[in-house]
Amino acid sequence: MKNKKFFIGLSIFILLFSVIILFNSKNNKYTNNETINKNNIEKNKELSSKNNSKIEFLKSIKGVKAKNIELIGSPVGLDGEFLVPREAILNGVNYFFKRTKNDKIDDINVDIGEGYIDFSAAYKLNENIKTPVMIRIYPTLDDKKNLVLNIDEVRFLDLKLYDWLVDFGVKNIIKDLFSNNTNLNIDFKEGFVIIYKENFDEITLNKLKINSDCLIIDMFINLEKII
């Protein structure tokens, strides 16, 4: 009889112990799953935001045409020429300033010619003065395939401005084109700006050419980094 009671008591103890272990295991699993789900949600939000940004940018540069495109196998990507008309350049520039929340530049316009891009806009010199300005840029690639923006000319079109204000504007406007929100790796040199190739990540620029019709970019797009 005593053995029977002991057996029943032991069985109940084992059952209760098993239930407690099972409960704790499920509770930890739930907690871990909850943590994992939160991390996944954050990652998905970040990925979704990046994808949305890419889609918005692609929408902004509609009209770009591809020429002599070849599918490369290792790494998987597209290699060839892309023809970017003036309107697509303008839309891309507008997207850039909107994305970086640059409050120094608005009323943007773009024109292109043989080898150059004319960038015109209303520039906020200070809190009280906004003036029309034109910048002529000759974009090229250096031997390391970094993008180099050669500043050929900066003109302030408001003739009423004092000379010292014009000098101040010329010294500062190029840096003001790239607000602190860009997170780009850039060097400002005397007469030119270097935008390092690491900024492009999925893209390798091979050649640049500009005529009065379009900007011609010979480049490789790494699809493995995009998809």
C-alpha positions as CSV (number, residue, x, y, z in Angstrom):
1,M,0.0,0.0,0.0
2,K,2.8,2.3,0.9
3,N,4.6,1.4,-2.3
4,K,1.4,2.2,-4.2
5,K,1.1,5.6,-2.5
6,F,4.8,6.4,-3.2
7,F,4.4,5.4,-6.9
8,I,1.3,7.7,-7.2
9,G,3.1,10.5,-5.4
10,L,6.2,10.1,-7.6
11,S,4.0,10.0,-10.8
12,I,2.2,13.2,-9.7
13,F,5.6,14.9,-9.0
14,I,7.0,13.9,-12.4
15,L,3.8,15.1,-14.1
16,L,3.9,18.4,-12.4
17,F,7.7,18.8,-13.1
18,S,7.1,18.0,-16.7
19,V,4.3,20.6,-17.0
20,I,6.5,23.2,-15.4
21,I,9.4,22.5,-17.8
22,L,7.0,22.4,-20.8
23,F,5.5,25.7,-19.7
24,N,8.9,27.4,-19.2
25,S,10.1,26.0,-22.5
26,K,7.0,27.4,-24.4
27,N,7.3,30.7,-22.6
28,N,11.0,31.1,-23.5
29,K,10.2,30.0,-27.1
30,Y,7.5,32.7,-27.2
31,T,9.8,35.3,-25.8
32,N,12.6,34.3,-28.3
33,N,10.1,34.2,-31.2
34,E,8.8,37.6,-30.1
35,T,12.3,39.0,-30.1
36,I,13.1,37.4,-33.5
37,N,9.8,38.7,-34.9
38,K,10.5,42.3,-33.7
39,N,14.0,42.1,-35.3
40,N,12.5,40.7,-38.5
41,I,9.9,43.5,-38.5
42,E,12.6,46.2,-38.1
43,K,14.7,44.6,-40.8
44,N,11.7,44.3,-43.2
45,K,10.8,47.9,-42.5
46,E,14.4,49.0,-43.3
47,L,14.5,46.8,-46.5
48,S,11.0,48.1,-47.5
49,S,12.2,51.7,-47.0
50,K,15.3,51.1,-49.2
51,N,13.2,49.4,-51.9
52,N,10.7,52.2,-51.9
53,S,13.5,54.7,-52.2
54,K,14.9,52.9,-55.2
55,I,11.5,52.7,-56.8
56,E,10.9,56.4,-56.2
57,F,14.3,57.2,-57.8
58,L,13.6,55.0,-60.8
59,K,10.3,56.7,-61.3
60,S,12.0,60.1,-61.2
61,I,14.4,59.2,-64.0
62,K,11.9,57.7,-66.4
63,G,12.9,58.2,-70.0
64,V,16.4,56.7,-69.6
65,K,17.2,54.5,-72.5
66,A,19.6,51.5,-72.6
67,K,22.0,50.8,-75.5
68,N,24.2,47.8,-76.2
69,I,23.3,46.1,-72.9
70,E,24.9,42.8,-72.1
71,L,24.0,40.4,-69.3
72,I,27.2,39.4,-67.4
73,G,27.4,36.1,-65.5
74,S,29.9,36.7,-62.7
75,P,28.9,38.8,-60.8
76,V,25.4,38.8,-62.4
77,G,24.7,42.2,-63.8
78,L,24.0,44.5,-66.8
79,D,26.8,46.1,-68.7
80,G,26.4,48.8,-71.3
81,E,25.4,52.4,-72.1
82,F,22.5,54.3,-70.6
83,L,21.3,57.5,-72.3
84,V,19.9,60.0,-69.8
85,P,17.9,62.9,-71.4
86,R,17.9,66.4,-69.9
87,E,14.4,65.9,-68.3
88,A,15.6,62.7,-66.5
89,I,18.7,64.5,-65.2
90,L,16.5,67.3,-63.9
91,N,14.1,64.9,-62.2
92,G,17.0,63.0,-60.7
93,V,18.5,66.2,-59.3
94,N,15.1,67.2,-57.9
95,Y,14.8,63.8,-56.3
96,F,18.2,64.2,-54.7
97,F,17.5,67.6,-53.1
98,K,14.0,66.4,-51.9
99,R,15.5,63.2,-50.4
100,T,18.3,65.1,-48.6
101,K,15.9,67.8,-47.4
102,N,18.2,70.5,-48.7
103,D,16.6,73.9,-47.8
104,K,19.3,76.0,-49.4
105,I,18.3,75.2,-53.0
106,D,15.0,75.4,-54.9
107,D,13.5,76.3,-58.3
108,I,16.0,74.0,-60.0
109,N,16.6,73.8,-63.7
110,V,19.2,71.9,-65.8
111,D,20.6,72.3,-69.3
112,I,23.2,70.3,-71.1
113,G,25.8,70.9,-73.8
114,E,29.0,69.4,-75.2
115,G,30.7,68.0,-72.1
116,Y,28.9,70.1,-69.5
117,I,25.8,70.5,-67.4
118,D,24.4,73.9,-66.5
119,F,22.7,73.9,-63.1
120,S,20.6,76.9,-62.2
121,A,18.5,77.5,-59.1
122,A,17.4,79.9,-56.4
123,Y,20.1,79.8,-53.7
124,K,19.6,80.9,-50.1
125,L,22.6,82.9,-49.3
126,N,21.4,83.6,-45.7
127,E,18.1,83.9,-43.8
128,N,17.2,87.1,-45.7
129,I,18.7,86.8,-49.2
130,K,17.8,84.3,-51.9
131,T,19.4,84.8,-55.3
132,P,19.4,83.1,-58.7
133,V,22.6,81.3,-59.5
134,M,24.1,79.3,-62.4
135,I,26.8,76.7,-62.1
136,R,28.5,75.0,-65.0
137,I,29.8,71.6,-64.2
138,Y,32.0,69.3,-66.3
139,P,31.6,65.7,-64.9
140,T,34.4,63.2,-65.5
141,L,35.8,60.0,-64.0
142,D,39.3,59.9,-62.5
143,D,41.6,56.9,-63.0
144,K,40.0,55.2,-59.9
145,K,36.5,55.6,-61.4
146,N,35.4,58.2,-58.8
147,L,33.0,60.8,-60.1
148,V,34.6,64.2,-60.4
149,L,32.5,67.3,-60.8
150,N,34.7,70.1,-62.3
151,I,33.3,73.5,-61.4
152,D,34.0,75.6,-64.4
153,E,31.9,78.6,-63.5
154,V,29.6,80.0,-60.8
155,R,27.5,83.0,-61.6
156,F,25.2,85.0,-59.3
157,L,22.6,86.6,-61.5
158,D,21.4,89.2,-59.1
159,L,23.5,92.3,-60.1
160,K,22.4,94.2,-57.0
161,L,24.4,91.9,-54.7
162,Y,27.5,93.4,-53.0
163,D,30.8,91.9,-54.1
164,W,31.5,90.5,-50.7
165,L,28.2,88.6,-50.7
166,V,29.0,87.2,-54.1
167,D,32.5,86.1,-52.9
168,F,30.8,84.5,-49.8
169,G,28.3,82.7,-52.0
170,V,30.9,81.4,-54.4
171,K,32.9,79.9,-51.5
172,N,29.9,78.2,-49.9
173,I,27.4,77.2,-52.6
174,I,29.2,74.0,-53.7
175,K,29.2,72.6,-50.2
176,D,25.6,73.8,-49.7
177,L,24.6,71.6,-52.7
178,F,25.4,68.6,-50.6
179,S,23.5,68.9,-47.3
180,N,24.5,67.1,-44.2
181,N,21.8,64.5,-44.9
182,T,23.4,63.0,-47.9
183,N,25.7,60.6,-46.0
184,L,28.0,60.6,-49.1
185,N,31.7,60.2,-49.0
186,I,32.8,63.4,-50.7
187,D,35.9,65.6,-50.9
188,F,35.7,69.3,-51.7
189,K,38.8,70.5,-53.6
190,E,39.7,73.8,-55.2
191,G,37.6,73.9,-58.3
192,F,36.2,70.4,-58.2
193,V,34.3,67.9,-56.1
194,I,35.2,64.2,-55.8
195,I,32.3,61.8,-55.2
196,Y,33.9,58.5,-54.4
197,K,32.9,55.3,-56.2
198,E,31.9,53.6,-52.9
199,N,28.8,55.8,-52.8
200,F,27.4,54.0,-55.8
201,D,27.7,50.5,-54.3
202,E,25.7,48.6,-56.9
203,I,27.0,50.6,-59.9
204,T,30.5,50.8,-61.5
205,L,30.9,53.8,-63.7
206,N,33.2,53.2,-66.7
207,K,32.8,56.2,-69.0
208,L,30.8,59.5,-69.1
209,K,30.0,61.6,-72.1
210,I,27.6,64.5,-72.5
211,N,26.2,66.1,-75.7
212,S,23.4,68.5,-76.3
213,D,20.8,65.6,-76.3
214,C,21.7,63.5,-73.3
215,L,24.2,62.3,-70.7
216,I,25.7,58.9,-71.9
217,I,26.8,56.7,-69.0
218,D,28.8,53.5,-69.7
219,M,28.4,51.4,-66.5
220,F,27.9,48.1,-64.9
221,I,24.9,47.4,-62.6
222,N,25.5,44.6,-60.1
223,L,22.1,42.8,-59.9
224,E,23.4,40.6,-57.1
225,K,23.5,43.6,-54.8
226,I,20.1,45.0,-55.9
227,I,17.9,41.9,-55.9
